[in-house]
Amino acid sequence: MRKILTAAVLISGLVVAAAAQSDQVYNPGSGVTNPQLKKEVKPTYTEGAMRRRVQGVVEMSVVVLRDGTVGDDVKITRSLDDELDQQAIIAVKQWLFAPGTKDGQPVNVRVNIEMTFTLKK
């Protein structure tokens, strides 16, 4: 009975270690490839931002997950306008990527993304 319990503890430890490793987030470089954009969704210009004639760039730091989707942890690193920042987040969460890889396997990769808001004349 003791051997079975020890084996169960070892197996559960390996499962926890594998799960923790699968959640690891890498930066591009040193054997980690950049994700490649497959589907881009443009952000919506809000009425308020158009009225205020706000133009410029929103910069974000996002994690592209192993399945090619953008994770929930989107950080605005350079804000433009509260409304447009939120529209940028909504849009980038709909983007799809071919995931970044490490040693030929898909991994979570942190990347920086810029979204430009320009009013048409």
C-alpha positions as CSV (number, residue, x, y, z in Angstrom):
1,M,0.0,0.0,0.0
2,R,2.8,2.4,0.8
3,K,4.4,1.9,-2.6
4,I,1.1,2.8,-4.3
5,L,0.8,5.9,-2.2
6,T,4.3,7.0,-3.0
7,A,3.7,6.4,-6.7
8,A,0.5,8.5,-6.6
9,V,2.3,11.3,-4.9
10,L,5.1,11.3,-7.5
11,I,2.7,11.2,-10.4
12,S,0.7,14.1,-9.0
13,G,3.9,16.1,-8.5
14,L,4.8,15.5,-12.1
15,V,1.4,16.6,-13.3
16,V,1.6,19.8,-11.2
17,A,5.1,20.5,-12.5
18,A,4.0,20.0,-16.1
19,A,1.0,22.3,-15.6
20,A,3.2,25.0,-14.1
21,Q,5.6,24.7,-17.0
22,S,2.8,24.9,-19.6
23,D,1.8,28.2,-18.1
24,Q,5.3,29.7,-18.4
25,V,5.5,32.8,-20.5
26,Y,8.5,33.3,-22.7
27,N,10.0,36.4,-24.4
28,P,11.0,36.1,-28.1
29,G,14.7,35.3,-28.7
30,S,17.1,32.7,-27.2
31,G,15.4,29.9,-29.2
32,V,11.8,31.2,-28.8
33,T,10.2,32.3,-32.0
34,N,7.7,35.2,-32.4
35,P,4.1,34.3,-33.0
36,Q,2.9,35.1,-36.5
37,L,-0.3,37.0,-37.0
38,K,-3.0,35.1,-38.9
39,K,-6.1,37.2,-38.3
40,E,-6.2,40.9,-37.3
41,V,-9.4,42.7,-36.1
42,K,-9.3,46.5,-36.4
43,P,-10.4,48.5,-33.4
44,T,-13.5,50.6,-33.4
45,Y,-13.1,54.4,-33.3
46,T,-15.6,55.7,-30.7
47,E,-17.9,58.6,-31.3
48,G,-16.4,60.5,-28.4
49,A,-12.8,60.0,-29.6
50,M,-13.8,61.2,-33.1
51,R,-15.5,64.3,-31.7
52,R,-12.3,65.0,-29.6
53,R,-10.2,64.3,-32.8
54,V,-8.0,61.9,-30.8
55,Q,-5.3,60.3,-33.0
56,G,-2.2,58.3,-32.2
57,V,-0.9,54.9,-31.0
58,V,-2.0,52.6,-28.2
59,E,0.9,50.2,-27.2
60,M,0.1,47.0,-25.4
61,S,1.9,44.0,-24.0
62,V,0.0,40.8,-24.5
63,V,0.6,37.1,-24.1
64,V,0.0,35.0,-27.2
65,L,-1.0,31.6,-25.8
66,R,0.1,28.2,-27.2
67,D,-3.2,27.9,-29.0
68,G,-2.6,31.2,-30.9
69,T,-5.2,33.2,-29.0
70,V,-4.4,36.3,-26.9
71,G,-4.6,35.8,-23.2
72,D,-6.7,37.9,-20.8
73,D,-3.6,39.7,-19.3
74,V,-3.5,42.6,-21.7
75,K,-1.4,45.6,-20.4
76,I,-1.6,49.0,-21.9
77,T,2.0,50.2,-21.9
78,R,1.3,53.5,-23.7
79,S,-2.1,55.0,-23.3
80,L,-3.8,57.2,-25.9
81,D,-7.3,57.7,-24.6
82,D,-9.4,55.7,-22.2
83,E,-12.0,54.9,-24.8
84,L,-9.5,54.0,-27.5
85,D,-7.4,52.0,-25.1
86,Q,-10.5,49.8,-24.3
87,Q,-11.3,49.5,-28.1
88,A,-7.7,48.3,-28.7
89,I,-8.0,45.7,-26.0
90,I,-11.3,44.4,-27.4
91,A,-9.8,44.2,-30.9
92,V,-6.5,42.5,-29.9
93,K,-8.3,39.8,-27.9
94,Q,-9.9,38.8,-31.2
95,W,-6.6,38.4,-33.0
96,L,-5.3,34.9,-33.9
97,F,-1.7,33.8,-34.3
98,A,0.4,30.9,-35.3
99,P,1.9,30.5,-31.8
100,G,5.5,31.1,-31.0
101,T,7.7,28.0,-30.4
102,K,10.5,26.8,-28.3
103,D,12.3,23.6,-29.3
104,G,9.7,23.1,-32.0
105,Q,6.8,23.1,-29.4
106,P,4.2,25.9,-29.1
107,V,4.7,28.1,-26.0
108,N,3.1,31.2,-24.5
109,V,5.0,34.3,-25.7
110,R,4.8,37.9,-24.5
111,V,4.8,40.4,-27.4
112,N,4.3,44.1,-27.8
113,I,1.6,45.3,-30.1
114,E,0.8,48.8,-31.4
115,M,-2.6,49.9,-32.7
116,T,-2.8,53.2,-34.6
117,F,-5.9,55.3,-34.6
118,T,-6.0,57.8,-37.5
119,L,-9.0,59.9,-38.5
120,K,-9.8,60.0,-42.2
121,K,-9.9,63.4,-43.9
